Amino acid sequence: MAAAAGAGEPEVTPRRLIAFFALIFGMFMAILDIQIVSSSLSEIQAGLSASADEISWVQTAYLIAEVVMIPLSGFLARALSTRILFAVSAAGFTLASVLCATAGSIEQMIVYRALQGFIGGGMIPTAFAAAYSIFPRRHQAPVMALVGLVVTLAPTIGPTVGGYLTDYFSWHWLFLINVPPGIAATLLCWFLVDFDQPDFKLLKQFDMAGLVGMAIMLGSLEYVLEEGAKDDWFQSASITLFALATVLGGLLFFWRAATAPQPVVDLAAYRDRNFAVGSILTFMLGTVLYGLTYLYPLFLAQVRDYNALEIGETVFVTGATMFLFAPIVGILARKLDPRLIIGTGFVCLIVSCFELLPLTKDWGFWELLTPQMLRGAALMMCMVPINVVALGTLPPAQLKNASGLFNLMRNLGGAVGLAMIVTVLNARWDLHMQRLREQVTWSRPPVLDTLATLTNGFAGRLGGQADLAATKQVALMVRQQALVMAFADVFLVIALFLCAAAFLVFLVRRPKGGAAAPAH
């Protein structure tokens, strides 16, 4: 297939098309692995005899390592070429997946997950940048619909895939499932990718001090965001220490970014207004993408007592809607002002959150169906045009570096969103329990009627222990109701946050020549 485009535009050959799909699939694996273990941590914990504090590091180690590699990948892609960087990343990710599956202790698992996250982080922005190198302008909107589908679908279906694999096989298959596609992606990339050349001279100018500063800043920040809520934030000495490390690492990194002849991350892309605004928008979308992906399964597990498989089947609605809506958004992005599509997407996201405010303990698949469908469609409407207006207006020479920064903002948004959601959820849960306990007194007839009913129900089985069992049941009912009210509060906070974020759409400039026509 040849691109009948203007002079200087790339030609889309079958070879390049196959290579691009290999890059996309590798990116899908790397993003999927962020969430695929989330629904199966208890099984991994039992298999490795780990404590509750230790098992959380299976996720944290991956995220810290990945968030360091994502911005670094821009420099490495220019120095090594897309072919070498992606092939090495895919091969390393596959090997790390095998090591994770064969881990015999929690310490080994944490090291292997960090290795998997660091190496896998190189695949995500590389595939993003390739979309603009391979395809001519008129094809970039539908191509970004595919990329946006991968970026949003992978974390959304991660718990579903993880639940199925663990339920039908074992937790080891969470990692072994990566091996065949990882080998295929490595070989296809190595033999088919040919659209750029390495510049090994850049390696001689590598800014090690800038890398150290960036690693300290991003790694410490990710640790603070991941562990802060459970450690009561700055009441913890370790959180305070890593927060200080974030500041010091940031000072070193930004100093080197401004003074080094060849900085490890070039921040010049932020001079472009659309890229700067698009990065903020993708940061905000990241908070919602990862935040709601966390909240839905948590509600179903803690309130409805669903197992991993039932949770996966319930939340799959969002992923299915994304899949169906991706081609529609691709077509719309070619014909309409991208700002209109982004604004509509934000409105749908806001409505989907407001629809969750009447939440009760009995809500399940059917009650969550419409909000999930709206969320799936809205994420596609936001993600695709934001990608186009942010990256599509940049000169080709800046794409690799800018792609790393752009993807970093989405991941950081997810980390910030999860930290804030957990903090607000716990605070509101405590507040609602306190208020409900003040209302549940022996002087209120409804409370006495409920206790009497529960006592009679337990009397046949527990005899003299029926009163105690009834009292415990009332306490559990209060706790559950307080949790449901806290979930509703969090959805309201997210809706209000999205209302504020939606105004940023007015700062986006329409790309010259149409919605999907980047001005290079």
C-alpha positions, 0 to 999 in steps of 0.5 A: 500500500503506497501513500499518495501523499505530498512530497516528503511524506512517508510511504506505507509499505506492507513491510512497515505496516507489519513492523508497526503492528509488532511495535503496537503489540509490544506496547500493549504488553508493556502497558497491560503488565501494569495492571495484569497482576492487580487482581491476583496479588493475593495468589502471588502472595500465597505462592511466594509466602510474602507479607502484605507489605512486601506483595505491594512492591510487585506493583511498585517496583514495576512502576518505579522502574518504568517511569524512569525508562519512559523519558529516557527512551527518547534519547536512546531511540535517537542514539540506537534507532527504533529497531535496536531499542525496541528489539532489545526492549522486547527481548529483555521484557520477554526474558524478565517475564520468564524470570518473574514466572520462575521467581522462588521468593518475593525478593526475586520477584521484586527484582525481576518486576523492576527489570521487566518495568524498566525494559518494557518502558522503552517500548511504549513511547517508541511505538507512539513516535513510530506512528508519526514516522511511518504514516502520512498525515491523512492517516494519522487520526485513524492510526492514533485511534488504534494507539489510543485504543491500546493505551486505554484498553490495556490497563482497563482489561488488565484485571480481567485478563489476570483474573481469567489466567489465575482462575483457570491456570495459575499466577505464573501464567500472568507472566508466561503469557508474554513469552510467545508474543514477546519473541514474535515482536522481537523478531519482527522488529529486528528484521522489518523496522527500517524507518530510522538510523542510529546516531551512536555519536550521541552516546559519547555525549550521554549526560549521566548526571542528568540521568541520575537526577531524573532517576532519583526524582521520578523513582522517589516521586513514584515511591511517595505516590505509591506508598504515601496513602498507606503510610499516612504521608508525611507522618512517615519518615521514609515518605519524608525522606523520599519527598526530599530526594524528589526535590533534590533529584529534580533540581539536579535534573532540571539544571542539567536539562538547561545546561548540558550540551545533550541533555538526557531529556530535551524539554524544548517540546514544551515550547509548543503550546499544543504539546504543553496543553496536551501533556497536561490533559493526558496527565489528567486523563491518566488520573481518571484512566488508572483511578477508575480502573482501580475503583471499579474492581475495588468496589466490586471486591470489598462491597459486592464480594466478587472474585477476580473472575466476576470482577473481570467479567463486570469491568470488561464492558469498558474495554468492549466499548473502547474497542467498538468506538475506536474506529468511529473516533478515528473517522470523526478525528479526520473530519471534525475539530479535535477540540470538539471531540475532546470536549464531548469526551470530557462531558461524557466522562463527567456524566459517567461519574455523576451517574455513580453518585446514587451508588448503593451496596447492591449495585452490580453489572447492570447498574454499572453498565451505562457508566462504564459504556460512557467511560469507554466511549469518552476515553477514546474521544479524549485520548485520540485527538489529544494524541494528534494535537499534542504530538502531531504538531511537532517537527519530526526531529522532536517526536521521539523525545516528546513521545517519552515526555507525553507518555510519562505525563500519563503515567504520572497522572495515574500515580497521582490519581491513585494516591489521591483517590486512596487518600480521599477514600480512606478519609471519607470512609472514616468520616462516614463511619463516625457519623453513622455510629453517632446515628446507630444508637440504642434509642432509635427504633429502627436500630432496635428493630434491626437488632431484633430481626437479626437476633431472631435469625441467629437464635436458631443457630447460635443460641445464647450467642445470637445477641453478640452475632447480631451486634457484630452484623450491625457493625459490619452493615455500618462499615459497609454503608460508610464505604459505599458512601465514601465511594460515592464521594470519590466519584463526585470528586473525580467529576468535579476534577474533570469539570475543571480539567475540561476548561483546558480544551479552550487552550488547544489550537486547532492544527493547521490544515485540519484536525489530523494534519500536523504542521511539520 
